[in-house]
Amino acid sequence: MEIREKAIGDVYIVSIEGRMDTANSKDVESRLDQVIEDKREKMLIDLAGVDYISSVGLRVLLASLKRHRERRGKMALISLQPFVQDVFRITGLEKIFPIYSSEAEAMACFKPNDAENCSNP
């Protein structure tokens, strides 16, 4: 598993590559917790490199979303692979997480003037 981070303006992007399962979800959770603790208000989680996600991986993302929202932060998922997209659809989590097809689409929704055109939760 590889986790990369970068900032574009006031948006922090965490890119994950590999499987999000029991074996490595602690690493993802630790990294997301650190981003939240660093008070990054806007965060994108890029899942383009994730081809599998287990219930443990879903729990990590849900817990991070909850903590980030408690701090009034905005968090979205981007670039989901078809299998991962299906998991979010089947579990109903696509109604809880803002999910965008690309970084550019999500970045536009984080801008105050463009946010009204975004239909995600």
The first five atom37 places (N, CA, C, CB, O) and aatype in JSON, in Angstrom:
{
  "aatype": [12, 6, 9, 1, 6, 11, 0, 9, 7, 3, 19, 18, 9, 19, 15, 9, 6, 7, 1, 12, 3, 16, 0, 2, 15, 11, 3, 19, 6, 15, 1, 10, 3, 5, 19, 9, 6, 3, 11, 1, 6, 11, 12, 10, 9, 3, 10, 0, 7, 19, 3, 18, 9, 15, 15, 19, 7, 10, 1, 19, 10, 10, 0, 15, 10, 11, 1, 8, 1, 6, 1, 1, 7, 11, 12, 0, 10, 9, 15, 10, 5, 14, 13, 19, 5, 3, 19, 13, 1, 9, 16, 7, 10, 6, 11, 9, 13, 14, 9, 18, 15, 15, 6, 0, 6, 0, 12, 0, 4, 13, 11, 14, 2, 3, 0, 6, 2, 4, 15, 2, 14],
  "atom_mask": [
    [1, 1, 1, 1, 1],
    [1, 1, 1, 1, 1],
    [1, 1, 1, 1, 1],
    [1, 1, 1, 1, 1],
    [1, 1, 1, 1, 1],
    [1, 1, 1, 1, 1],
    [1, 1, 1, 1, 1],
    [1, 1, 1, 1, 1],
    [1, 1, 1, 0, 1],
    [1, 1, 1, 1, 1],
    [1, 1, 1, 1, 1],
    [1, 1, 1, 1, 1],
    [1, 1, 1, 1, 1],
    [1, 1, 1, 1, 1],
    [1, 1, 1, 1, 1],
    [1, 1, 1, 1, 1],
    [1, 1, 1, 1, 1],
    [1, 1, 1, 0, 1],
    [1, 1, 1, 1, 1],
    [1, 1, 1, 1, 1],
    [1, 1, 1, 1, 1],
    [1, 1, 1, 1, 1],
    [1, 1, 1, 1, 1],
    [1, 1, 1, 1, 1],
    [1, 1, 1, 1, 1],
    [1, 1, 1, 1, 1],
    [1, 1, 1, 1, 1],
    [1, 1, 1, 1, 1],
    [1, 1, 1, 1, 1],
    [1, 1, 1, 1, 1],
    [1, 1, 1, 1, 1],
    [1, 1, 1, 1, 1],
    [1, 1, 1, 1, 1],
    [1, 1, 1, 1, 1],
    [1, 1, 1, 1, 1],
    [1, 1, 1, 1, 1],
    [1, 1, 1, 1, 1],
    [1, 1, 1, 1, 1],
    [1, 1, 1, 1, 1],
    [1, 1, 1, 1, 1],
    [1, 1, 1, 1, 1],
    [1, 1, 1, 1, 1],
    [1, 1, 1, 1, 1],
    [1, 1, 1, 1, 1],
    [1, 1, 1, 1, 1],
    [1, 1, 1, 1, 1],
    [1, 1, 1, 1, 1],
    [1, 1, 1, 1, 1],
    [1, 1, 1, 0, 1],
    [1, 1, 1, 1, 1],
    [1, 1, 1, 1, 1],
    [1, 1, 1, 1, 1],
    [1, 1, 1, 1, 1],
    [1, 1, 1, 1, 1],
    [1, 1, 1, 1, 1],
    [1, 1, 1, 1, 1],
    [1, 1, 1, 0, 1],
    [1, 1, 1, 1, 1],
    [1, 1, 1, 1, 1],
    [1, 1, 1, 1, 1],
    [1, 1, 1, 1, 1],
    [1, 1, 1, 1, 1],
    [1, 1, 1, 1, 1],
    [1, 1, 1, 1, 1],
    [1, 1, 1, 1, 1],
    [1, 1, 1, 1, 1],
    [1, 1, 1, 1, 1],
    [1, 1, 1, 1, 1],
    [1, 1, 1, 1, 1],
    [1, 1, 1, 1, 1],
    [1, 1, 1, 1, 1],
    [1, 1, 1, 1, 1],
    [1, 1, 1, 0, 1],
    [1, 1, 1, 1, 1],
    [1, 1, 1, 1, 1],
    [1, 1, 1, 1, 1],
    [1, 1, 1, 1, 1],
    [1, 1, 1, 1, 1],
    [1, 1, 1, 1, 1],
    [1, 1, 1, 1, 1],
    [1, 1, 1, 1, 1],
    [1, 1, 1, 1, 1],
    [1, 1, 1, 1, 1],
    [1, 1, 1, 1, 1],
    [1, 1, 1, 1, 1],
    [1, 1, 1, 1, 1],
    [1, 1, 1, 1, 1],
    [1, 1, 1, 1, 1],
    [1, 1, 1, 1, 1],
    [1, 1, 1, 1, 1],
    [1, 1, 1, 1, 1],
    [1, 1, 1, 0, 1],
    [1, 1, 1, 1, 1],
    [1, 1, 1, 1, 1],
    [1, 1, 1, 1, 1],
    [1, 1, 1, 1, 1],
    [1, 1, 1, 1, 1],
    [1, 1, 1, 1, 1],
    [1, 1, 1, 1, 1],
    [1, 1, 1, 1, 1],
    [1, 1, 1, 1, 1],
    [1, 1, 1, 1, 1],
    [1, 1, 1, 1, 1],
    [1, 1, 1, 1, 1],
    [1, 1, 1, 1, 1],
    [1, 1, 1, 1, 1],
    [1, 1, 1, 1, 1],
    [1, 1, 1, 1, 1],
    [1, 1, 1, 1, 1],
    [1, 1, 1, 1, 1],
    [1, 1, 1, 1, 1],
    [1, 1, 1, 1, 1],
    [1, 1, 1, 1, 1],
    [1, 1, 1, 1, 1],
    [1, 1, 1, 1, 1],
    [1, 1, 1, 1, 1],
    [1, 1, 1, 1, 1],
    [1, 1, 1, 1, 1],
    [1, 1, 1, 1, 1],
    [1, 1, 1, 1, 1],
    [1, 1, 1, 1, 1]
  ],
  "atom_positions": [
    [[0.84, -1.18, 0.0], [0.0, 0.0, 0.0], [0.88, 1.23, 0.0], [-0.95, 0.0, 1.21], [1.92, 1.29, 0.66]],
    [[0.44, 2.21, -0.76], [1.15, 3.49, -0.81], [0.14, 4.6, -0.57], [1.89, 3.67, -2.18], [-0.96, 4.59, -1.11]],
    [[0.54, 5.57, 0.25], [-0.3, 6.73, 0.54], [0.52, 7.98, 0.24], [-0.81, 6.72, 2.03], [1.6, 8.17, 0.8]],
    [[0.0, 8.81, -0.64], [0.67, 10.06, -0.98], [-0.23, 11.23, -0.61], [1.04, 10.11, -2.49], [-1.45, 11.11, -0.59]],
    [[0.39, 12.36, -0.33], [-0.36, 13.56, 0.04], [0.17, 14.75, -0.74], [-0.26, 13.82, 1.57], [1.35, 14.85, -1.05]],
    [[-0.75, 15.66, -1.04], [-0.36, 16.93, -1.66], [-1.44, 17.96, -1.35], [-0.16, 16.78, -3.2], [-2.58, 17.61, -1.07]],
    [[-1.05, 19.21, -1.41], [-2.0, 20.3, -1.21], [-2.09, 21.1, -2.5], [-1.57, 21.22, -0.01], [-1.09, 21.39, -3.15]],
    [[-3.31, 21.45, -2.85], [-3.56, 22.36, -3.96], [-4.4, 23.49, -3.37], [-4.28, 21.64, -5.18], [-5.59, 23.32, -3.12]],
    [[-3.76, 24.63, -3.17], [-4.45, 25.72, -2.5], [-4.84, 25.29, -1.1], [0.0, 0.0, 0.0], [-3.99, 24.83, -0.33]],
    [[-6.11, 25.43, -0.77], [-6.57, 25.06, 0.57], [-7.19, 23.66, 0.61], [-7.59, 26.08, 1.07], [-7.83, 23.29, 1.59]],
    [[-7.0, 22.89, -0.46], [-7.53, 21.52, -0.52], [-6.38, 20.53, -0.36], [-8.29, 21.27, -1.86], [-5.37, 20.62, -1.06]],
    [[-6.55, 19.6, 0.56], [-5.54, 18.58, 0.83], [-5.99, 17.27, 0.19], [-5.3, 18.4, 2.36], [-7.12, 16.84, 0.4]],
    [[-5.12, 16.66, -0.58], [-5.47, 15.44, -1.32], [-4.64, 14.27, -0.81], [-5.26, 15.64, -2.85], [-3.41, 14.33, -0.79]],
    [[-5.33, 13.23, -0.4], [-4.67, 12.0, 0.04], [-4.97, 10.93, -1.02], [-5.18, 11.55, 1.48], [-6.12, 10.57, -1.23]],
    [[-3.92, 10.45, -1.67], [-4.07, 9.42, -2.71], [-3.65, 8.07, -2.14], [-3.21, 9.77, -3.97], [-2.57, 7.93, -1.56]],
    [[-4.51, 7.09, -2.31], [-4.27, 5.75, -1.77], [-4.13, 4.78, -2.93], [-5.41, 5.32, -0.8], [-4.92, 4.8, -3.87]],
    [[-3.12, 3.92, -2.85], [-2.93, 2.88, -3.86], [-2.8, 1.54, -3.15], [-1.68, 3.16, -4.74], [-2.06, 1.41, -2.18]],
    [[-3.51, 0.55, -3.66], [-3.46, -0.79, -3.08], [-4.82, -1.21, -2.56], [0.0, 0.0, 0.0], [-5.84, -0.57, -2.84]],
    [[-4.83, -2.28, -1.83], [-6.07, -2.82, -1.26], [-6.34, -2.17, 0.09], [-5.99, -4.36, -1.12], [-5.43, -2.03, 0.92]],
    [[-7.58, -1.77, 0.31], [-7.97, -1.26, 1.63], [-8.68, -2.4, 2.35], [-8.91, 0.02, 1.52], [-9.89, -2.58, 2.24]],
    [[-7.89, -3.16, 3.1], [-8.43, -4.3, 3.82], [-7.82, -4.35, 5.22], [-8.15, -5.62, 3.06], [-7.15, -3.41, 5.65]],
    [[-8.06, -5.43, 5.93], [-7.59, -5.56, 7.31], [-6.09, -5.37, 7.42], [-7.98, -6.91, 7.86], [-5.61, -4.8, 8.4]],
    [[-5.35, -5.83, 6.44], [-3.89, -5.79, 6.5], [-3.31, -4.38, 6.53], [-3.32, -6.53, 5.34], [-2.25, -4.17, 7.12]],
    [[-3.97, -3.42, 5.9], [-3.36, -2.09, 5.81], [-4.28, -0.92, 6.13], [-2.82, -1.9, 4.46], [-3.89, 0.23, 5.95]],
    [[-5.47, -1.18, 6.59], [-6.4, -0.09, 6.89], [-5.92, 0.78, 8.05], [-7.77, -0.65, 7.2], [-6.26, 1.96, 8.11]],
    [[-5.15, 0.2, 8.97], [-4.61, 1.0, 10.09], [-3.72, 2.13, 9.57], [-3.82, 0.11, 11.07], [-3.75, 3.24, 10.11]],
    [[-2.92, 1.84, 8.54], [-2.06, 2.87, 7.96], [-2.89, 4.01, 7.38], [-1.15, 2.27, 6.88], [-2.57, 5.18, 7.57]],
    [[-3.94, 3.65, 6.66], [-4.82, 4.66, 6.07], [-5.5, 5.47, 7.18], [-5.89, 4.0, 5.16], [-5.54, 6.7, 7.12]],
    [[-6.01, 4.78, 8.19], [-6.69, 5.46, 9.3], [-5.75, 6.43, 10.0], [-7.23, 4.44, 10.3], [-6.13, 7.56, 10.3]],
    [[-4.54, 6.0, 10.26], [-3.56, 6.86, 10.92], [-3.26, 8.11, 10.1], [-2.27, 6.08, 11.18], [-3.19, 9.21, 10.64]],
    [[-3.09, 7.94, 8.79], [-2.78, 9.08, 7.93], [-3.96, 10.05, 7.85], [-2.4, 8.59, 6.53], [-3.76, 11.26, 7.92]],
    [[-5.17, 9.52, 7.71], [-6.35, 10.4, 7.64], [-6.56, 11.12, 8.97], [-7.6, 9.58, 7.28], [-6.92, 12.3, 8.99]],
    [[-6.34, 10.42, 10.08], [-6.45, 11.05, 11.39], [-5.49, 12.23, 11.5], [-6.18, 10.04, 12.51], [-5.85, 13.28, 12.03]],
    [[-4.27, 12.05, 11.01], [-3.27, 13.12, 11.07], [-3.71, 14.33, 10.25], [-1.91, 12.62, 10.59], [-3.55, 15.47, 10.68]],
    [[-4.25, 14.08, 9.07], [-4.73, 15.19, 8.23], [-5.84, 15.95, 8.96], [-5.25, 14.66, 6.86], [-5.87, 17.18, 8.94]],
    [[-6.75, 15.22, 9.59], [-7.85, 15.84, 10.33], [-7.31, 16.63, 11.51], [-8.86, 14.78, 10.8], [-7.75, 17.75, 11.77]],
    [[-6.35, 16.05, 12.24], [-5.74, 16.73, 13.39], [-5.01, 17.99, 12.98], [-4.78, 15.79, 14.12], [-4.94, 18.96, 13.74]],
    [[-4.46, 17.99, 11.76], [-3.76, 19.17, 11.25], [-4.72, 20.27, 10.8], [-2.86, 18.78, 10.09], [-4.3, 21.29, 10.26]],
    [[-6.02, 20.03, 11.03], [-7.07, 21.02, 10.75], [-7.14, 21.4, 9.27], [-6.84, 22.27, 11.59], [-7.32, 22.57, 8.92]],
    [[-7.0, 20.42, 8.42], [-7.19, 20.64, 6.99], [-8.69, 20.65, 6.73], [-6.47, 19.54, 6.12], [-9.35, 19.61, 6.82]],
    [[-9.24, 21.81, 6.41], [-10.69, 21.94, 6.29], [-11.26, 21.17, 5.09], [-11.07, 23.4, 6.17], [-12.33, 20.57, 5.18]],
    [[-10.54, 21.19, 3.97], [-11.03, 20.54, 2.75], [-10.1, 19.39, 2.38], [-11.13, 21.57, 1.58], [-8.9, 19.58, 2.2]],
    [[-10.68, 18.2, 2.27], [-9.87, 17.02, 1.99], [-10.52, 16.16, 0.91], [-9.66, 16.19, 3.26], [-11.72, 15.88, 0.95]],
    [[-9.71, 15.76, -0.05], [-10.13, 14.8, -1.07], [-9.36, 13.51, -0.84], [-9.88, 15.35, -2.52], [-8.16, 13.53, -0.57]],
    [[-10.06, 12.4, -0.94], [-9.41, 11.1, -0.86], [-9.51, 10.47, -2.24], [-10.07, 10.18, 0.24], [-10.59, 10.12, -2.71]],
    [[-8.36, 10.35, -2.87], [-8.27, 9.83, -4.24], [-8.12, 8.31, -4.17], [-7.08, 10.47, -5.01], [-7.11, 7.8, -3.69]],
    [[-9.14, 7.61, -4.65], [-9.15, 6.15, -4.6], [-8.89, 5.52, -5.97], [-10.48, 5.66, -4.05], [-9.23, 4.35, -6.19]],
    [[-8.31, 6.27, -6.89], [-8.04, 5.75, -8.24], [-7.16, 4.5, -8.2], [-7.38, 6.82, -9.1], [-7.29, 3.62, -9.05]],
    [[-6.28, 4.42, -7.23], [-5.37, 3.28, -7.13], [-5.87, 2.15, -6.25], [0.0, 0.0, 0.0], [-5.14, 1.2, -5.99]],
    [[-7.11, 2.25, -5.78], [-7.68, 1.22, -4.9], [-8.58, 0.32, -5.75], [-8.48, 1.85, -3.71], [-9.6, 0.77, -6.27]],
    [[-8.19, -0.95, -5.86], [-9.01, -1.87, -6.66], [-9.85, -2.8, -5.79], [-8.12, -2.7, -7.56], [-10.65, -3.58, -6.32]],
    [[-9.68, -2.72, -4.47], [-10.47, -3.55, -3.55], [-10.62, -2.8, -2.23], [-9.8, -4.94, -3.32], [-9.67, -2.19, -1.74]],
    [[-11.83, -2.86, -1.66], [-12.06, -2.28, -0.34], [-12.94, -3.24, 0.45], [-12.72, -0.86, -0.45], [-13.98, -3.68, -0.03]],
    [[-12.52, -3.55, 1.66], [-13.27, -4.45, 2.53], [-14.14, -3.63, 3.48], [-12.32, -5.39, 3.34], [-14.12, -2.4, 3.45]],
    [[-14.9, -4.32, 4.3], [-15.73, -3.63, 5.29], [-14.86, -2.83, 6.26], [-16.61, -4.64, 6.07], [-15.28, -1.79, 6.76]],
    [[-13.66, -3.31, 6.53], [-12.74, -2.58, 7.41], [-12.32, -1.27, 6.74], [-11.48, -3.45, 7.74], [-12.27, -0.23, 7.4]],
    [[-12.04, -1.31, 5.46], [-11.7, -0.09, 4.73], [-12.85, 0.9, 4.7], [0.0, 0.0, 0.0], [-12.64, 2.1, 4.84]],
    [[-14.06, 0.4, 4.53], [-15.25, 1.26, 4.57], [-15.4, 1.92, 5.93], [-16.52, 0.46, 4.22], [-15.73, 3.1, 6.03]],
    [[-15.16, 1.14, 7.0], [-15.27, 1.67, 8.35], [-14.28, 2.81, 8.57], [-15.05, 0.56, 9.39], [-14.61, 3.82, 9.19]],
    [[-13.06, 2.64, 8.07], [-12.04, 3.68, 8.21], [-12.5, 4.96, 7.53], [-10.69, 3.2, 7.6], [-12.39, 6.05, 8.1]],
    [[-13.02, 4.85, 6.32], [-13.49, 6.04, 5.6], [-14.69, 6.68, 6.29], [-13.86, 5.68, 4.16], [-14.76, 7.9, 6.39]],
    [[-15.63, 5.87, 6.77], [-16.79, 6.4, 7.49], [-16.39, 7.13, 8.76], [-17.77, 5.28, 7.82], [-16.88, 8.22, 9.04]],
    [[-15.49, 6.53, 9.53], [-15.04, 7.15, 10.78], [-14.32, 8.47, 10.49], [-14.1, 6.19, 11.55], [-14.5, 9.44, 11.21]],
    [[-13.53, 8.5, 9.43], [-12.83, 9.73, 9.07], [-13.8, 10.81, 8.62], [-11.81, 9.45, 7.96], [-13.64, 11.98, 8.98]],
    [[-14.8, 10.42, 7.84], [-15.82, 11.38, 7.41], [-16.53, 11.97, 8.62], [-16.83, 10.72, 6.46], [-16.75, 13.18, 8.69]],
    [[-16.9, 11.13, 9.57], [-17.59, 11.6, 10.77], [-16.72, 12.58, 11.56], [-17.99, 10.41, 11.66], [-17.19, 13.65, 11.94]],
    [[-15.46, 12.21, 11.8], [-14.56, 13.09, 12.56], [-14.34, 14.41, 11.83], [-13.21, 12.4, 12.82], [-14.32, 15.48, 12.45]],
    [[-14.18, 14.33, 10.52], [-13.92, 15.55, 9.75], [-15.15, 16.47, 9.76], [-13.54, 15.19, 8.3], [-15.0, 17.69, 9.89]],
    [[-16.33, 15.91, 9.63], [-17.55, 16.73, 9.67], [-17.78, 17.34, 11.05], [-18.77, 15.88, 9.28], [-18.28, 18.46, 11.15]],
    [[-17.41, 16.61, 12.11], [-17.53, 17.16, 13.46], [-16.69, 18.42, 13.62], [-17.12, 16.11, 14.5], [-17.01, 19.28, 14.44]],
    [[-15.63, 18.52, 12.86], [-14.74, 19.69, 12.89], [-15.1, 20.69, 11.79], [-13.28, 19.25, 12.74], [-14.33, 21.61, 11.49]],
    [[-16.27, 20.51, 11.21], [-16.79, 21.39, 10.16], [-15.98, 21.31, 8.87], [-16.82, 22.82, 10.65], [-15.96, 22.26, 8.08]],
    [[-15.31, 20.2, 8.66], [-14.52, 20.02, 7.45], [-15.36, 19.46, 6.31], [0.0, 0.0, 0.0], [-16.44, 18.91, 6.52]],
    [[-14.83, 19.6, 5.11], [-15.45, 19.03, 3.91], [-14.54, 17.93, 3.4], [-15.7, 20.13, 2.8], [-13.33, 18.11, 3.27]],
    [[-15.14, 16.78, 3.11], [-14.37, 15.65, 2.62], [-15.12, 15.0, 1.48], [-14.09, 14.64, 3.75], [-16.34, 14.87, 1.53]],
    [[-14.4, 14.6, 0.45], [-15.01, 13.92, -0.69], [-14.08, 12.83, -1.19], [-15.34, 14.92, -1.82], [-12.87, 12.86, -0.96]],
    [[-14.67, 11.87, -1.88], [-13.93, 10.8, -2.52], [-13.9, 11.06, -4.02], [-14.56, 9.41, -2.2], [-14.86, 11.56, -4.59]],
    [[-12.78, 10.71, -4.63], [-12.67, 10.92, -6.08], [-12.09, 9.68, -6.77], [-11.79, 12.15, -6.38], [-11.37, 8.88, -6.17]],
    [[-12.43, 9.56, -8.04], [-11.83, 8.58, -8.95], [-11.94, 7.13, -8.49], [-10.39, 8.92, -9.15], [-10.95, 6.4, -8.48]],
    [[-13.14, 6.72, -8.12], [-13.34, 5.34, -7.67], [-13.29, 4.36, -8.84], [-14.68, 5.21, -6.94], [-13.86, 4.62, -9.9]],
    [[-12.59, 3.25, -8.64], [-12.56, 2.17, -9.61], [-13.94, 1.51, -9.66], [-11.45, 1.12, -9.25], [-14.69, 1.61, -8.69]],
    [[-14.29, 0.83, -10.74], [-15.63, 0.24, -10.86], [-16.02, -0.68, -9.7], [-15.71, -0.55, -12.14], [-17.15, -0.59, -9.21]],
    [[-15.12, -1.55, -9.24], [-15.47, -2.44, -8.13], [-15.77, -1.64, -6.86], [-14.33, -3.44, -7.87], [-16.74, -1.92, -6.16]],
    [[-14.94, -0.66, -6.59], [-15.11, 0.16, -5.39], [-16.4, 0.98, -5.51], [-13.89, 1.1, -5.17], [-17.14, 1.12, -4.54]],
    [[-16.66, 1.52, -6.69], [-17.91, 2.26, -6.93], [-19.12, 1.37, -6.67], [-17.95, 2.81, -8.38], [-20.09, 1.81, -6.07]],
    [[-19.06, 0.12, -7.12], [-20.15, -0.83, -6.88], [-20.36, -1.09, -5.39], [-19.87, -2.15, -7.59], [-21.49, -1.17, -4.93]],
    [[-19.27, -1.21, -4.64], [-19.37, -1.43, -3.19], [-20.1, -0.25, -2.54], [-17.96, -1.61, -2.56], [-20.97, -0.46, -1.7]],
    [[-19.75, 0.97, -2.92], [-20.4, 2.15, -2.35], [-21.88, 2.2, -2.75], [-19.68, 3.43, -2.81], [-22.72, 2.61, -1.95]],
    [[-22.19, 1.8, -3.97], [-23.59, 1.8, -4.42], [-24.39, 0.73, -3.68], [-23.67, 1.56, -5.94], [-25.48, 1.02, -3.17]],
    [[-23.88, -0.48, -3.61], [-24.59, -1.6, -2.98], [-24.82, -1.35, -1.49], [-23.81, -2.9, -3.17], [-25.88, -1.68, -0.95]],
    [[-23.84, -0.76, -0.82], [-23.95, -0.5, 0.62], [-24.74, 0.77, 0.94], [-22.57, -0.4, 1.24], [-25.07, 1.02, 2.1]],
    [[-25.03, 1.57, -0.08], [-25.74, 2.82, 0.15], [-24.83, 3.96, 0.6], [0.0, 0.0, 0.0], [-25.31, 5.06, 0.89]],
    [[-23.54, 3.71, 0.66], [-22.61, 4.74, 1.11], [-22.43, 5.87, 0.1], [-21.27, 4.13, 1.42], [-21.93, 6.93, 0.45]],
    [[-22.85, 5.64, -1.14], [-22.77, 6.71, -2.13], [-23.74, 7.86, -1.77], [-23.1, 6.17, -3.54], [-23.61, 8.97, -2.29]],
    [[-24.69, 7.58, -0.88], [-25.61, 8.62, -0.43], [-25.05, 9.39, 0.76], [-26.96, 8.0, -0.06], [-25.58, 10.44, 1.13]],
    [[-24.0, 8.87, 1.36], [-23.39, 9.5, 2.53], [-22.14, 10.29, 2.14], [-23.03, 8.44, 3.58], [-21.92, 11.39, 2.64]],
    [[-21.34, 9.73, 1.27], [-20.1, 10.36, 0.84], [-20.3, 11.19, -0.42], [-19.02, 9.31, 0.59], [-20.97, 10.74, -1.35]],
    [[-19.75, 12.4, -0.45], [-19.67, 13.1, -1.73], [-18.65, 12.34, -2.59], [-19.25, 14.62, -1.54], [-17.52, 12.12, -2.16]],
    [[-19.04, 11.94, -3.78], [-18.17, 11.18, -4.67], [-18.14, 11.88, -6.03], [-18.65, 9.69, -4.81], [-19.18, 12.17, -6.61]],
    [[-16.93, 12.14, -6.51], [-16.75, 12.81, -7.79], [-15.88, 11.97, -8.71], [-16.14, 14.21, -7.6], [-15.04, 11.19, -8.24]],
    [[-16.07, 12.11, -9.99], [-15.32, 11.31, -10.95], [-13.88, 11.78, -11.12], [-16.02, 11.32, -12.28], [-13.02, 11.0, -11.54]],
    [[-13.61, 13.04, -10.79], [-12.26, 13.56, -10.99], [-11.89, 14.59, -9.93], [-12.13, 14.18, -12.39], [-12.75, 15.12, -9.22]],
    [[-10.61, 14.84, -9.84], [-10.1, 15.86, -8.93], [-10.65, 17.23, -9.31], [-8.56, 15.89, -8.94], [-11.05, 18.01, -8.45]],
    [[-10.67, 17.53, -10.6], [-11.15, 18.84, -11.08], [-12.61, 19.07, -10.71], [-10.97, 18.95, -12.59], [-12.99, 20.16, -10.28]],
    [[-13.44, 18.04, -10.86], [-14.86, 18.16, -10.52], [-15.03, 18.43, -9.03], [-15.62, 16.89, -10.93], [-15.83, 19.27, -8.63]],
    [[-14.29, 17.71, -8.21], [-14.4, 17.9, -6.76], [-13.87, 19.27, -6.34], [-13.63, 16.8, -6.02], [-14.47, 19.93, -5.49]],
    [[-12.77, 19.7, -6.94], [-12.2, 21.01, -6.6], [-13.21, 22.11, -6.91], [-10.88, 21.25, -7.38], [-13.33, 23.07, -6.14]],
    [[-13.92, 21.99, -8.02], [-14.92, 23.0, -8.38], [-16.03, 23.04, -7.34], [-15.51, 22.7, -9.77], [-16.56, 24.12, -7.04]],
    [[-16.38, 21.9, -6.78], [-17.45, 21.86, -5.79], [-17.01, 22.39, -4.43], [-17.95, 20.44, -5.63], [-17.85, 22.7, -3.59]],
    [[-15.71, 22.5, -4.22], [-15.2, 23.08, -2.97], [-15.13, 24.6, -3.04], [-13.83, 22.51, -2.66], [-14.92, 25.26, -2.03]],
    [[-15.31, 25.17, -4.24], [-15.3, 26.62, -4.39], [-16.67, 27.16, -4.04], [-14.88, 27.05, -5.83], [-17.68, 26.61, -4.5]],
    [[-16.75, 28.22, -3.23], [-18.06, 28.73, -2.79], [-19.02, 29.05, -3.93], [-17.85, 29.96, -1.99], [-20.21, 28.74, -3.81]],
    [[-18.56, 29.64, -5.0], [-19.47, 30.04, -6.09], [-19.96, 28.86, -6.91], [-18.78, 31.02, -6.98], [-21.02, 28.94, -7.53]],
    [[-19.19, 27.78, -6.93], [-19.55, 26.62, -7.75], [-20.29, 25.55, -6.96], [-18.32, 26.03, -8.36], [-20.91, 24.67, -7.57]],
    [[-20.25, 25.6, -5.65], [-20.8, 24.54, -4.81], [-22.3, 24.33, -5.03], [-20.55, 24.85, -3.36], [-22.79, 23.21, -4.86]],
    [[-23.02, 25.36, -5.39], [-24.46, 25.22, -5.58], [-24.81, 24.3, -6.75], [-25.1, 26.58, -5.78], [-25.93, 23.79, -6.83]],
    [[-23.86, 24.09, -7.66], [-24.1, 23.22, -8.81], [-23.76, 21.76, -8.53], [-23.3, 23.7, -9.99], [-23.9, 20.91, -9.41]],
    [[-23.31, 21.46, -7.33], [-22.9, 20.1, -6.98], [-24.03, 19.39, -6.26], [-21.62, 20.12, -6.11], [-24.66, 19.96, -5.36]],
    [[-24.28, 18.17, -6.66], [-25.44, 17.46, -6.12], [-25.1, 16.42, -5.07], [-26.16, 16.8, -7.23], [-26.0, 15.72, -4.6]],
    [[-23.85, 16.29, -4.68], [-23.47, 15.28, -3.7], [-23.79, 15.73, -2.28], [-21.99, 14.96, -3.82], [-23.95, 16.92, -2.01]],
    [[-23.89, 14.73, -1.34], [-24.23, 15.05, 0.06], [-23.2, 15.94, 0.73], [-24.37, 13.79, 0.87], [-23.35, 16.29, 1.9]]
  ]
}
